């Protein structure tokens, strides 16, 4: 939200916007800034205001494509690893449940024997 420099009123919408680019640094990184021209709703003053900024980099298209493909491969591998971890976790859960079932069956047999003894 842009504040009028004269009356400090908040102004939401610019009447005109455009983008400007800084010069790239040695690493090829530069900023893209959004500039808006606002007209104050209260006093009518027209003033410019920055409305956003993002960092960009100049990169060879082949290098970008390689990095993009590498990222896709890593994400796919990550998905497979998560599934593998979930499967091994489920295996341990199954083993725990089987152990608990056998314990409950043993306890049931013992209780049935006790019950027969009382009859």
Phi and psi in radians as a Rosetta constraint file:
Dihedral C 1 N 2 CA 2 C 2 CIRCULARHARMONIC -1.630 0.35
Dihedral N 2 CA 2 C 2 N 3 CIRCULARHARMONIC 2.384 0.35
Dihedral C 2 N 3 CA 3 C 3 CIRCULARHARMONIC -1.794 0.35
Dihedral N 3 CA 3 C 3 N 4 CIRCULARHARMONIC 2.282 0.35
Dihedral C 3 N 4 CA 4 C 4 CIRCULARHARMONIC -1.107 0.35
Dihedral N 4 CA 4 C 4 N 5 CIRCULARHARMONIC 2.287 0.35
Dihedral C 4 N 5 CA 5 C 5 CIRCULARHARMONIC -1.202 0.35
Dihedral N 5 CA 5 C 5 N 6 CIRCULARHARMONIC -0.357 0.35
Dihedral C 5 N 6 CA 6 C 6 CIRCULARHARMONIC -1.518 0.35
Dihedral N 6 CA 6 C 6 N 7 CIRCULARHARMONIC -0.950 0.35
Dihedral C 6 N 7 CA 7 C 7 CIRCULARHARMONIC -1.980 0.35
Dihedral N 7 CA 7 C 7 N 8 CIRCULARHARMONIC 0.014 0.35
Dihedral C 7 N 8 CA 8 C 8 CIRCULARHARMONIC 1.135 0.35
Dihedral N 8 CA 8 C 8 N 9 CIRCULARHARMONIC 0.321 0.35
Dihedral C 8 N 9 CA 9 C 9 CIRCULARHARMONIC -1.285 0.35
Dihedral N 9 CA 9 C 9 N 10 CIRCULARHARMONIC 2.480 0.35
Dihedral C 9 N 10 CA 10 C 10 CIRCULARHARMONIC -1.340 0.35
Dihedral N 10 CA 10 C 10 N 11 CIRCULARHARMONIC 2.321 0.35
Dihedral C 10 N 11 CA 11 C 11 CIRCULARHARMONIC -2.165 0.35
Dihedral N 11 CA 11 C 11 N 12 CIRCULARHARMONIC 2.185 0.35
Dihedral C 11 N 12 CA 12 C 12 CIRCULARHARMONIC -1.517 0.35
Dihedral N 12 CA 12 C 12 N 13 CIRCULARHARMONIC -0.731 0.35
Dihedral C 12 N 13 CA 13 C 13 CIRCULARHARMONIC -2.027 0.35
Dihedral N 13 CA 13 C 13 N 14 CIRCULARHARMONIC 2.241 0.35
Dihedral C 13 N 14 CA 14 C 14 CIRCULARHARMONIC -1.350 0.35
Dihedral N 14 CA 14 C 14 N 15 CIRCULARHARMONIC 2.675 0.35
Dihedral C 14 N 15 CA 15 C 15 CIRCULARHARMONIC -1.450 0.35
Dihedral N 15 CA 15 C 15 N 16 CIRCULARHARMONIC -0.398 0.35
Dihedral C 15 N 16 CA 16 C 16 CIRCULARHARMONIC -2.654 0.35
Dihedral N 16 CA 16 C 16 N 17 CIRCULARHARMONIC 2.520 0.35
Dihedral C 16 N 17 CA 17 C 17 CIRCULARHARMONIC -2.372 0.35
Dihedral N 17 CA 17 C 17 N 18 CIRCULARHARMONIC 2.734 0.35
Dihedral C 17 N 18 CA 18 C 18 CIRCULARHARMONIC -2.788 0.35
Dihedral N 18 CA 18 C 18 N 19 CIRCULARHARMONIC 2.962 0.35
Dihedral C 18 N 19 CA 19 C 19 CIRCULARHARMONIC -1.975 0.35
Dihedral N 19 CA 19 C 19 N 20 CIRCULARHARMONIC 2.496 0.35
Dihedral C 19 N 20 CA 20 C 20 CIRCULARHARMONIC -2.233 0.35
Dihedral N 20 CA 20 C 20 N 21 CIRCULARHARMONIC 2.623 0.35
Dihedral C 20 N 21 CA 21 C 21 CIRCULARHARMONIC -2.003 0.35
Dihedral N 21 CA 21 C 21 N 22 CIRCULARHARMONIC 2.349 0.35
Dihedral C 21 N 22 CA 22 C 22 CIRCULARHARMONIC -1.328 0.35
Dihedral N 22 CA 22 C 22 N 23 CIRCULARHARMONIC 2.901 0.35
Dihedral C 22 N 23 CA 23 C 23 CIRCULARHARMONIC -1.245 0.35
Dihedral N 23 CA 23 C 23 N 24 CIRCULARHARMONIC 2.433 0.35
Dihedral C 23 N 24 CA 24 C 24 CIRCULARHARMONIC -1.174 0.35
Dihedral N 24 CA 24 C 24 N 25 CIRCULARHARMONIC 2.576 0.35
Dihedral C 24 N 25 CA 25 C 25 CIRCULARHARMONIC -1.454 0.35
Dihedral N 25 CA 25 C 25 N 26 CIRCULARHARMONIC -2.983 0.35
Dihedral C 25 N 26 CA 26 C 26 CIRCULARHARMONIC -1.103 0.35
Dihedral N 26 CA 26 C 26 N 27 CIRCULARHARMONIC -0.470 0.35
Dihedral C 26 N 27 CA 27 C 27 CIRCULARHARMONIC -1.488 0.35
Dihedral N 27 CA 27 C 27 N 28 CIRCULARHARMONIC -0.075 0.35
Dihedral C 27 N 28 CA 28 C 28 CIRCULARHARMONIC 1.525 0.35
Dihedral N 28 CA 28 C 28 N 29 CIRCULARHARMONIC 0.180 0.35
Dihedral C 28 N 29 CA 29 C 29 CIRCULARHARMONIC -1.630 0.35
Dihedral N 29 CA 29 C 29 N 30 CIRCULARHARMONIC 2.361 0.35
Dihedral C 29 N 30 CA 30 C 30 CIRCULARHARMONIC -2.519 0.35
Dihedral N 30 CA 30 C 30 N 31 CIRCULARHARMONIC 2.918 0.35
Dihedral C 30 N 31 CA 31 C 31 CIRCULARHARMONIC -1.869 0.35
Dihedral N 31 CA 31 C 31 N 32 CIRCULARHARMONIC 2.466 0.35
Dihedral C 31 N 32 CA 32 C 32 CIRCULARHARMONIC -1.904 0.35
Dihedral N 32 CA 32 C 32 N 33 CIRCULARHARMONIC 2.142 0.35
Dihedral C 32 N 33 CA 33 C 33 CIRCULARHARMONIC -1.999 0.35
Dihedral N 33 CA 33 C 33 N 34 CIRCULARHARMONIC 2.443 0.35
Dihedral C 33 N 34 CA 34 C 34 CIRCULARHARMONIC -1.654 0.35
Dihedral N 34 CA 34 C 34 N 35 CIRCULARHARMONIC 2.333 0.35
Dihedral C 34 N 35 CA 35 C 35 CIRCULARHARMONIC -2.112 0.35
Dihedral N 35 CA 35 C 35 N 36 CIRCULARHARMONIC 2.395 0.35
Dihedral C 35 N 36 CA 36 C 36 CIRCULARHARMONIC -2.217 0.35
Dihedral N 36 CA 36 C 36 N 37 CIRCULARHARMONIC 2.529 0.35
Dihedral C 36 N 37 CA 37 C 37 CIRCULARHARMONIC -1.767 0.35
Dihedral N 37 CA 37 C 37 N 38 CIRCULARHARMONIC 2.133 0.35
Dihedral C 37 N 38 CA 38 C 38 CIRCULARHARMONIC -1.943 0.35
Dihedral N 38 CA 38 C 38 N 39 CIRCULARHARMONIC 2.607 0.35
Dihedral C 38 N 39 CA 39 C 39 CIRCULARHARMONIC -2.117 0.35
Dihedral N 39 CA 39 C 39 N 40 CIRCULARHARMONIC 2.125 0.35
Dihedral C 39 N 40 CA 40 C 40 CIRCULARHARMONIC -1.087 0.35
Dihedral N 40 CA 40 C 40 N 41 CIRCULARHARMONIC 2.285 0.35
Dihedral C 40 N 41 CA 41 C 41 CIRCULARHARMONIC -1.247 0.35
Dihedral N 41 CA 41 C 41 N 42 CIRCULARHARMONIC -0.393 0.35
Dihedral C 41 N 42 CA 42 C 42 CIRCULARHARMONIC -1.606 0.35
Dihedral N 42 CA 42 C 42 N 43 CIRCULARHARMONIC -0.944 0.35
Dihedral C 42 N 43 CA 43 C 43 CIRCULARHARMONIC -1.878 0.35
Dihedral N 43 CA 43 C 43 N 44 CIRCULARHARMONIC -0.153 0.35
Dihedral C 43 N 44 CA 44 C 44 CIRCULARHARMONIC 1.474 0.35
Dihedral N 44 CA 44 C 44 N 45 CIRCULARHARMONIC 0.039 0.35
Dihedral C 44 N 45 CA 45 C 45 CIRCULARHARMONIC -1.143 0.35
Dihedral N 45 CA 45 C 45 N 46 CIRCULARHARMONIC 2.381 0.35
Dihedral C 45 N 46 CA 46 C 46 CIRCULARHARMONIC -1.767 0.35
Dihedral N 46 CA 46 C 46 N 47 CIRCULARHARMONIC 2.292 0.35
Dihedral C 46 N 47 CA 47 C 47 CIRCULARHARMONIC -2.629 0.35
Dihedral N 47 CA 47 C 47 N 48 CIRCULARHARMONIC 2.621 0.35
Dihedral C 47 N 48 CA 48 C 48 CIRCULARHARMONIC -1.559 0.35
Dihedral N 48 CA 48 C 48 N 49 CIRCULARHARMONIC 2.685 0.35
Dihedral C 48 N 49 CA 49 C 49 CIRCULARHARMONIC -2.646 0.35
Dihedral N 49 CA 49 C 49 N 50 CIRCULARHARMONIC 2.471 0.35
Dihedral C 49 N 50 CA 50 C 50 CIRCULARHARMONIC -1.276 0.35
Dihedral N 50 CA 50 C 50 N 51 CIRCULARHARMONIC 2.311 0.35
Dihedral C 50 N 51 CA 51 C 51 CIRCULARHARMONIC -2.154 0.35
Dihedral N 51 CA 51 C 51 N 52 CIRCULARHARMONIC 0.395 0.35
Dihedral C 51 N 52 CA 52 C 52 CIRCULARHARMONIC 2.670 0.35
Dihedral N 52 CA 52 C 52 N 53 CIRCULARHARMONIC 2.726 0.35
Dihedral C 52 N 53 CA 53 C 53 CIRCULARHARMONIC -2.656 0.35
Dihedral N 53 CA 53 C 53 N 54 CIRCULARHARMONIC 2.442 0.35
Dihedral C 53 N 54 CA 54 C 54 CIRCULARHARMONIC -2.518 0.35
Dihedral N 54 CA 54 C 54 N 55 CIRCULARHARMONIC 2.618 0.35
Dihedral C 54 N 55 CA 55 C 55 CIRCULARHARMONIC -1.602 0.35
Dihedral N 55 CA 55 C 55 N 56 CIRCULARHARMONIC 2.377 0.35
Dihedral C 55 N 56 CA 56 C 56 CIRCULARHARMONIC -2.218 0.35
Dihedral N 56 CA 56 C 56 N 57 CIRCULARHARMONIC 2.844 0.35
Dihedral C 56 N 57 CA 57 C 57 CIRCULARHARMONIC -2.420 0.35
Dihedral N 57 CA 57 C 57 N 58 CIRCULARHARMONIC 2.517 0.35
Dihedral C 57 N 58 CA 58 C 58 CIRCULARHARMONIC -1.544 0.35
Dihedral N 58 CA 58 C 58 N 59 CIRCULARHARMONIC 2.199 0.35
Dihedral C 58 N 59 CA 59 C 59 CIRCULARHARMONIC -2.480 0.35
Dihedral N 59 CA 59 C 59 N 60 CIRCULARHARMONIC 2.545 0.35
Dihedral C 59 N 60 CA 60 C 60 CIRCULARHARMONIC -1.077 0.35
Dihedral N 60 CA 60 C 60 N 61 CIRCULARHARMONIC 2.362 0.35
Dihedral C 60 N 61 CA 61 C 61 CIRCULARHARMONIC -1.074 0.35
Dihedral N 61 CA 61 C 61 N 62 CIRCULARHARMONIC -0.665 0.35
Dihedral C 61 N 62 CA 62 C 62 CIRCULARHARMONIC -1.145 0.35
Dihedral N 62 CA 62 C 62 N 63 CIRCULARHARMONIC -0.717 0.35
Dihedral C 62 N 63 CA 63 C 63 CIRCULARHARMONIC -1.134 0.35
Dihedral N 63 CA 63 C 63 N 64 CIRCULARHARMONIC -0.716 0.35
Dihedral C 63 N 64 CA 64 C 64 CIRCULARHARMONIC -1.076 0.35
Dihedral N 64 CA 64 C 64 N 65 CIRCULARHARMONIC -0.781 0.35
Dihedral C 64 N 65 CA 65 C 65 CIRCULARHARMONIC -1.093 0.35
Dihedral N 65 CA 65 C 65 N 66 CIRCULARHARMONIC -0.716 0.35
Dihedral C 65 N 66 CA 66 C 66 CIRCULARHARMONIC -1.104 0.35
Dihedral N 66 CA 66 C 66 N 67 CIRCULARHARMONIC -0.800 0.35
Dihedral C 66 N 67 CA 67 C 67 CIRCULARHARMONIC -1.083 0.35
Dihedral N 67 CA 67 C 67 N 68 CIRCULARHARMONIC -0.690 0.35
Dihedral C 67 N 68 CA 68 C 68 CIRCULARHARMONIC -1.120 0.35
Dihedral N 68 CA 68 C 68 N 69 CIRCULARHARMONIC -0.762 0.35
Dihedral C 68 N 69 CA 69 C 69 CIRCULARHARMONIC -1.150 0.35
Dihedral N 69 CA 69 C 69 N 70 CIRCULARHARMONIC -0.707 0.35
Dihedral C 69 N 70 CA 70 C 70 CIRCULARHARMONIC -1.050 0.35
Dihedral N 70 CA 70 C 70 N 71 CIRCULARHARMONIC -0.733 0.35
Dihedral C 70 N 71 CA 71 C 71 CIRCULARHARMONIC -1.104 0.35
Dihedral N 71 CA 71 C 71 N 72 CIRCULARHARMONIC -0.741 0.35
Dihedral C 71 N 72 CA 72 C 72 CIRCULARHARMONIC -1.062 0.35
Dihedral N 72 CA 72 C 72 N 73 CIRCULARHARMONIC -0.752 0.35
Dihedral C 72 N 73 CA 73 C 73 CIRCULARHARMONIC -1.095 0.35
Dihedral N 73 CA 73 C 73 N 74 CIRCULARHARMONIC -0.753 0.35
Dihedral C 73 N 74 CA 74 C 74 CIRCULARHARMONIC -1.123 0.35
Dihedral N 74 CA 74 C 74 N 75 CIRCULARHARMONIC -0.734 0.35
Dihedral C 74 N 75 CA 75 C 75 CIRCULARHARMONIC -1.120 0.35
Dihedral N 75 CA 75 C 75 N 76 CIRCULARHARMONIC -0.687 0.35
Dihedral C 75 N 76 CA 76 C 76 CIRCULARHARMONIC -1.145 0.35
Dihedral N 76 CA 76 C 76 N 77 CIRCULARHARMONIC -0.751 0.35
Dihedral C 76 N 77 CA 77 C 77 CIRCULARHARMONIC -1.101 0.35
Dihedral N 77 CA 77 C 77 N 78 CIRCULARHARMONIC -0.707 0.35
Dihedral C 77 N 78 CA 78 C 78 CIRCULARHARMONIC -1.066 0.35
Dihedral N 78 CA 78 C 78 N 79 CIRCULARHARMONIC -0.727 0.35
Dihedral C 78 N 79 CA 79 C 79 CIRCULARHARMONIC -1.088 0.35
Dihedral N 79 CA 79 C 79 N 80 CIRCULARHARMONIC -0.774 0.35
Dihedral C 79 N 80 CA 80 C 80 CIRCULARHARMONIC -1.111 0.35
Dihedral N 80 CA 80 C 80 N 81 CIRCULARHARMONIC -0.713 0.35
Dihedral C 80 N 81 CA 81 C 81 CIRCULARHARMONIC -1.117 0.35
Dihedral N 81 CA 81 C 81 N 82 CIRCULARHARMONIC -0.710 0.35
Dihedral C 81 N 82 CA 82 C 82 CIRCULARHARMONIC -1.096 0.35
Dihedral N 82 CA 82 C 82 N 83 CIRCULARHARMONIC -0.740 0.35
Dihedral C 82 N 83 CA 83 C 83 CIRCULARHARMONIC -1.098 0.35
Dihedral N 83 CA 83 C 83 N 84 CIRCULARHARMONIC -0.695 0.35
Dihedral C 83 N 84 CA 84 C 84 CIRCULARHARMONIC -1.106 0.35
Dihedral N 84 CA 84 C 84 N 85 CIRCULARHARMONIC -0.754 0.35
Dihedral C 84 N 85 CA 85 C 85 CIRCULARHARMONIC -1.130 0.35
Dihedral N 85 CA 85 C 85 N 86 CIRCULARHARMONIC -0.718 0.35
Dihedral C 85 N 86 CA 86 C 86 CIRCULARHARMONIC -1.107 0.35
Dihedral N 86 CA 86 C 86 N 87 CIRCULARHARMONIC -0.703 0.35
Dihedral C 86 N 87 CA 87 C 87 CIRCULARHARMONIC -1.124 0.35
Dihedral N 87 CA 87 C 87 N 88 CIRCULARHARMONIC -0.808 0.35
Dihedral C 87 N 88 CA 88 C 88 CIRCULARHARMONIC -1.157 0.35
Dihedral N 88 CA 88 C 88 N 89 CIRCULARHARMONIC -0.620 0.35
Dihedral C 88 N 89 CA 89 C 89 CIRCULARHARMONIC -1.118 0.35
Dihedral N 89 CA 89 C 89 N 90 CIRCULARHARMONIC -0.731 0.35
Dihedral C 89 N 90 CA 90 C 90 CIRCULARHARMONIC -1.146 0.35
Dihedral N 90 CA 90 C 90 N 91 CIRCULARHARMONIC -0.616 0.35
Dihedral C 90 N 91 CA 91 C 91 CIRCULARHARMONIC -1.086 0.35
Dihedral N 91 CA 91 C 91 N 92 CIRCULARHARMONIC -0.753 0.35
Dihedral C 91 N 92 CA 92 C 92 CIRCULARHARMONIC -1.135 0.35
Dihedral N 92 CA 92 C 92 N 93 CIRCULARHARMONIC -0.667 0.35
Dihedral C 92 N 93 CA 93 C 93 CIRCULARHARMONIC -1.111 0.35
Dihedral N 93 CA 93 C 93 N 94 CIRCULARHARMONIC -0.736 0.35
Dihedral C 93 N 94 CA 94 C 94 CIRCULARHARMONIC -1.073 0.35
Dihedral N 94 CA 94 C 94 N 95 CIRCULARHARMONIC -0.781 0.35
Dihedral C 94 N 95 CA 95 C 95 CIRCULARHARMONIC -1.064 0.35
Dihedral N 95 CA 95 C 95 N 96 CIRCULARHARMONIC -0.755 0.35
Dihedral C 95 N 96 CA 96 C 96 CIRCULARHARMONIC -1.079 0.35
Dihedral N 96 CA 96 C 96 N 97 CIRCULARHARMONIC -0.759 0.35
Dihedral C 96 N 97 CA 97 C 97 CIRCULARHARMONIC -1.155 0.35
Dihedral N 97 CA 97 C 97 N 98 CIRCULARHARMONIC -0.711 0.35
Dihedral C 97 N 98 CA 98 C 98 CIRCULARHARMONIC -1.086 0.35
Dihedral N 98 CA 98 C 98 N 99 CIRCULARHARMONIC -0.707 0.35
Dihedral C 98 N 99 CA 99 C 99 CIRCULARHARMONIC -1.101 0.35
Dihedral N 99 CA 99 C 99 N 100 CIRCULARHARMONIC -0.770 0.35
Dihedral C 99 N 100 CA 100 C 100 CIRCULARHARMONIC -1.117 0.35
Dihedral N 100 CA 100 C 100 N 101 CIRCULARHARMONIC -0.703 0.35
Dihedral C 100 N 101 CA 101 C 101 CIRCULARHARMONIC -1.079 0.35
Dihedral N 101 CA 101 C 101 N 102 CIRCULARHARMONIC -0.779 0.35
Dihedral C 101 N 102 CA 102 C 102 CIRCULARHARMONIC -1.130 0.35
Dihedral N 102 CA 102 C 102 N 103 CIRCULARHARMONIC -0.667 0.35
Dihedral C 102 N 103 CA 103 C 103 CIRCULARHARMONIC -1.108 0.35
Dihedral N 103 CA 103 C 103 N 104 CIRCULARHARMONIC -0.740 0.35
Dihedral C 103 N 104 CA 104 C 104 CIRCULARHARMONIC -1.163 0.35
Dihedral N 104 CA 104 C 104 N 105 CIRCULARHARMONIC -0.670 0.35
Dihedral C 104 N 105 CA 105 C 105 CIRCULARHARMONIC -1.110 0.35
Dihedral N 105 CA 105 C 105 N 106 CIRCULARHARMONIC -0.735 0.35
Dihedral C 105 N 106 CA 106 C 106 CIRCULARHARMONIC -1.091 0.35
Dihedral N 106 CA 106 C 106 N 107 CIRCULARHARMONIC -0.783 0.35
Dihedral C 106 N 107 CA 107 C 107 CIRCULARHARMONIC -1.114 0.35
Dihedral N 107 CA 107 C 107 N 108 CIRCULARHARMONIC -0.668 0.35
Dihedral C 107 N 108 CA 108 C 108 CIRCULARHARMONIC -1.087 0.35
Dihedral N 108 CA 108 C 108 N 109 CIRCULARHARMONIC -0.784 0.35
Dihedral C 108 N 109 CA 109 C 109 CIRCULARHARMONIC -1.058 0.35
Dihedral N 109 CA 109 C 109 N 110 CIRCULARHARMONIC -0.756 0.35
Dihedral C 109 N 110 CA 110 C 110 CIRCULARHARMONIC -1.085 0.35
Dihedral N 110 CA 110 C 110 N 111 CIRCULARHARMONIC -0.733 0.35
Dihedral C 110 N 111 CA 111 C 111 CIRCULARHARMONIC -1.174 0.35
Dihedral N 111 CA 111 C 111 N 112 CIRCULARHARMONIC -0.661 0.35
Dihedral C 111 N 112 CA 112 C 112 CIRCULARHARMONIC -1.110 0.35
Dihedral N 112 CA 112 C 112 N 113 CIRCULARHARMONIC -0.689 0.35
Dihedral C 112 N 113 CA 113 C 113 CIRCULARHARMONIC -1.138 0.35
Dihedral N 113 CA 113 C 113 N 114 CIRCULARHARMONIC -0.769 0.35
Dihedral C 113 N 114 CA 114 C 114 CIRCULARHARMONIC -1.072 0.35
Dihedral N 114 CA 114 C 114 N 115 CIRCULARHARMONIC -0.725 0.35
Dihedral C 114 N 115 CA 115 C 115 CIRCULARHARMONIC -1.123 0.35
Dihedral N 115 CA 115 C 115 N 116 CIRCULARHARMONIC -0.697 0.35
Dihedral C 115 N 116 CA 116 C 116 CIRCULARHARMONIC -1.139 0.35
Dihedral N 116 CA 116 C 116 N 117 CIRCULARHARMONIC -0.579 0.35
Dihedral C 116 N 117 CA 117 C 117 CIRCULARHARMONIC -1.184 0.35
Dihedral N 117 CA 117 C 117 N 118 CIRCULARHARMONIC -0.491 0.35
Dihedral C 117 N 118 CA 118 C 118 CIRCULARHARMONIC -1.433 0.35
Dihedral N 118 CA 118 C 118 N 119 CIRCULARHARMONIC -0.231 0.35
